């Protein structure tokens, strides 16, 4: 599949992000760190090459990989059926160097469903039909590429990390988000969830790229409202 300039730049930025976060170390209660930009790179690269072409009007951003979504497929909010059947993406998923026995990476054979991804991609499919119509002006990303697992098998989100571990991670992810904005030049950046909305706001307040004043930061709201938000620009308050 031929690459556009924007997809090439997104791929290069994702490779750099993967390498930079790999250098970070995390202490208990984090027992396992999953980086799908490594073991699920084949699928993620295909996602960027297939749907990262051209500038985007709206970028939706989540927090980090869910255990049954991007941690399995390498795709943001990557509910397996949506990735395989709607996006038509399928690739070999490797295994992390170290994985929790209660949280194995089974790739597209994982029997569990990522609920948030099923809702999000399901509503985009309902609204736009073909994925090409959605991705013509929209893109979906995650702020942080890492998933964290505690010894119990429980999921630990980036906002729960201690400052000495969280701050270096945020610095790296902030830089990557700024790069994504420079590449895609969206009118809207929509953070899905409170954490993502706050990170979007923090980055956009300091970003000096094109149309910087047109960026928006929206916390979690029903997915149908997110679709509406992607269709029209809000009034200034």
C-alpha positions as CSV (number, residue, x, y, z in Angstrom):
1,X,0.0,0.0,0.0
2,X,1.5,3.4,-1.0
3,X,2.3,5.9,1.7
4,X,1.3,9.5,1.8
5,X,3.5,12.2,3.2
6,X,1.4,12.4,6.4
7,X,1.3,8.7,6.9
8,X,5.1,8.5,6.5
9,X,5.5,11.2,9.1
10,X,3.1,9.6,11.5
11,X,4.9,6.3,11.1
12,X,8.3,7.9,11.8
13,X,6.8,9.7,14.9
14,X,5.3,6.5,16.2
15,X,8.6,4.7,15.9
16,X,10.4,7.5,17.8
17,X,7.7,7.4,20.5
18,X,8.1,3.7,20.9
19,X,11.8,3.9,21.3
20,X,11.6,6.8,23.8
21,X,9.1,5.2,26.1
22,X,11.0,1.9,26.0
23,X,13.8,3.7,27.9
24,X,11.5,4.4,30.9
25,X,11.4,2.3,34.0
26,X,8.4,1.7,36.3
27,X,8.3,0.3,39.8
28,X,5.7,-1.6,41.8
29,X,2.7,-1.6,41.8
30,X,3.4,-1.7,38.1
31,X,4.7,-5.2,37.4
32,X,4.4,-5.5,33.6
33,X,4.6,-2.8,31.0
34,X,3.1,-3.5,27.5
35,X,4.2,-1.5,24.5
36,X,2.0,-2.5,21.5
37,X,4.0,-0.1,19.3
38,X,6.6,-2.9,19.5
39,X,4.9,-6.3,19.5
40,X,1.8,-5.1,17.5
41,X,3.8,-2.8,15.2
42,X,2.7,-4.5,12.0
43,X,-1.0,-3.7,12.7
44,X,-0.3,-0.2,14.0
45,X,1.9,0.7,11.0
46,X,-0.9,-0.6,8.7
47,X,-3.4,1.6,10.5
48,X,-1.2,4.7,10.0
49,X,-0.5,3.9,6.4
50,X,-4.1,3.1,5.5
51,X,-5.9,5.8,7.5
52,X,-3.2,8.5,8.2
53,X,-3.2,9.9,4.7
54,X,-3.9,13.7,4.4
55,X,-4.7,16.4,6.8
56,X,-7.5,15.8,9.3
57,X,-10.2,18.2,10.5
58,X,-10.8,16.3,13.8
59,X,-8.5,14.2,15.9
60,X,-10.0,12.1,18.7
61,X,-7.6,11.1,21.5
62,X,-7.9,8.5,24.2
63,X,-5.7,7.9,27.3
64,X,-3.7,4.7,26.7
65,X,-4.2,1.1,25.4
66,X,-7.0,-0.9,27.0
67,X,-6.2,-4.6,27.9
68,X,-8.6,-5.9,25.3
69,X,-8.2,-3.2,22.7
70,X,-5.0,-1.6,21.6
71,X,-3.0,-4.0,23.9
72,X,-4.3,-6.8,21.6
73,X,-4.5,-5.2,18.2
74,X,-2.1,-2.2,18.2
75,X,-5.0,0.1,17.1
76,X,-6.4,2.9,19.4
77,X,-9.7,1.7,21.0
78,X,-8.9,-1.4,19.0
79,X,-11.9,-3.6,19.6
80,X,-11.1,-6.7,17.6
81,X,-14.3,-7.0,15.4
82,X,-14.1,-3.3,14.5
83,X,-10.5,-3.5,13.5
84,X,-10.8,-6.8,11.6
85,X,-14.2,-6.5,10.0
86,X,-14.8,-2.7,9.6
87,X,-11.2,-1.4,9.1
88,X,-10.2,-4.6,7.3
89,X,-6.9,-4.6,9.2
90,X,-5.3,-7.9,10.2
91,X,-1.7,-8.6,11.0
92,X,0.5,-10.9,13.0
93,X,0.7,-9.8,16.7
94,X,3.8,-10.9,18.5
95,X,4.0,-11.3,22.3
96,X,5.6,-8.8,24.7
97,X,9.0,-9.8,26.2
98,X,7.3,-10.2,29.5
99,X,3.5,-10.6,30.0
100,X,1.2,-11.3,33.0
101,X,-0.2,-14.8,32.8
102,X,-3.7,-13.3,33.6
103,X,-3.3,-10.7,30.8
104,X,-1.9,-12.6,27.8
105,X,-1.6,-11.0,24.4
106,X,-3.7,-13.2,22.1
107,X,-4.0,-10.6,19.3
108,X,-7.0,-11.1,17.0
109,X,-7.7,-14.4,18.8
110,X,-8.5,-12.6,22.0
111,X,-12.1,-13.6,23.0
112,X,-12.7,-10.5,25.1
113,X,-14.2,-7.3,23.7
114,X,-13.0,-3.7,24.4
115,X,-16.3,-2.1,25.4
116,X,-15.2,1.5,24.8
117,X,-13.8,0.6,21.4
118,X,-17.0,-1.3,20.4
119,X,-19.1,1.7,21.2
120,X,-16.8,4.3,19.6
121,X,-16.1,2.5,16.4
122,X,-19.6,1.1,16.2
123,X,-21.1,4.6,16.2
124,X,-18.6,5.9,13.7
125,X,-19.5,3.0,11.5
126,X,-23.2,3.7,12.0
127,X,-22.7,7.4,11.1
128,X,-20.2,7.2,8.3
129,X,-20.6,3.7,6.8
130,X,-17.3,3.0,5.2
131,X,-14.1,3.6,7.2
132,X,-12.7,5.6,4.4
133,X,-15.5,8.2,4.8
134,X,-14.7,8.6,8.5
135,X,-10.9,8.8,8.1
136,X,-11.1,11.3,5.2
137,X,-11.4,14.0,7.9
138,X,-11.0,12.3,11.2
139,X,-8.3,10.3,13.0
140,X,-8.1,8.4,16.3
141,X,-5.0,8.2,18.5
142,X,-4.0,7.5,22.1
143,X,-2.0,9.9,24.2
144,X,0.2,7.3,25.8
145,X,1.2,4.1,24.0
146,X,1.9,2.0,27.1
147,X,-0.4,-0.3,29.1
148,X,0.5,-1.0,32.8
149,X,-0.4,-4.2,34.6
150,X,-0.2,-4.8,38.4
151,X,1.0,-8.1,39.9
152,X,-2.7,-8.9,40.6
153,X,-3.4,-8.6,36.9
154,X,-5.3,-5.3,37.4
155,X,-4.9,-2.4,35.0
156,X,-3.1,0.7,36.2
157,X,-3.7,3.9,34.2
158,X,-1.0,6.6,33.6
159,X,-2.6,9.1,35.9
160,X,-2.1,6.7,38.8
161,X,1.7,6.6,38.4
162,X,3.8,8.5,40.9
163,X,5.1,11.9,39.7
164,X,8.7,10.6,39.3
165,X,7.5,8.1,36.8
166,X,4.5,10.0,35.4
167,X,6.3,13.3,34.5
168,X,8.9,11.8,32.2
169,X,6.2,9.8,30.4
170,X,4.0,12.9,30.0
171,X,6.9,14.9,28.6
172,X,7.5,12.2,25.9
173,X,3.8,11.8,25.1
174,X,3.3,15.6,25.0
175,X,6.1,15.9,22.4
176,X,4.5,13.2,20.3
177,X,1.1,14.8,20.5
178,X,2.5,18.1,19.3
179,X,4.2,16.3,16.4
180,X,0.8,14.6,15.5
181,X,-0.8,18.1,15.5
182,X,1.9,19.5,13.3
183,X,1.5,16.6,10.8
184,X,-2.3,16.5,10.7
185,X,-3.1,20.2,11.4
186,X,-6.6,19.5,12.8
187,X,-9.2,22.1,13.6
188,X,-10.4,20.0,16.6
189,X,-8.5,17.9,19.1
190,X,-11.1,16.0,21.2
191,X,-9.9,14.3,24.3
192,X,-12.1,11.3,25.2
193,X,-12.2,11.2,29.0
194,X,-11.0,13.6,31.6
195,X,-7.3,12.6,31.5
196,X,-7.1,12.9,27.7
197,X,-9.0,16.2,27.7
198,X,-6.6,17.7,30.3
199,X,-3.5,16.5,28.3
200,X,-5.0,17.9,25.1
201,X,-5.6,21.3,26.8
202,X,-2.1,21.3,28.3
203,X,-0.4,20.6,25.0
204,X,-2.6,22.9,22.9
205,X,-2.1,25.9,25.2
206,X,1.6,25.7,24.4
207,X,1.4,24.6,20.8
208,X,2.2,27.3,18.3
209,X,1.3,25.4,15.1
210,X,-1.2,26.4,12.4
211,X,-4.7,27.2,13.6
212,X,-3.6,26.8,17.2
213,X,-6.5,28.9,18.4
214,X,-9.0,26.5,16.8
215,X,-8.2,23.5,19.0
216,X,-10.8,22.2,21.5
217,X,-10.6,19.9,24.5
218,X,-13.7,17.9,25.3
219,X,-13.9,15.4,28.2
220,X,-15.9,12.2,28.1
221,X,-19.5,12.5,26.7
222,X,-21.8,10.1,24.9
223,X,-20.3,8.8,21.7
224,X,-23.2,10.2,19.6
225,X,-22.3,13.7,20.9
226,X,-18.7,13.1,19.9
227,X,-19.8,12.3,16.4
228,X,-21.9,15.5,16.3
229,X,-18.9,17.4,17.6
230,X,-16.8,16.1,14.7
231,X,-19.4,17.6,12.2
232,X,-19.7,21.1,13.4
233,X,-17.7,23.8,15.2
234,X,-19.0,25.0,18.5
235,X,-19.8,28.6,19.3
236,X,-17.2,30.5,21.3
237,X,-18.2,30.8,24.9
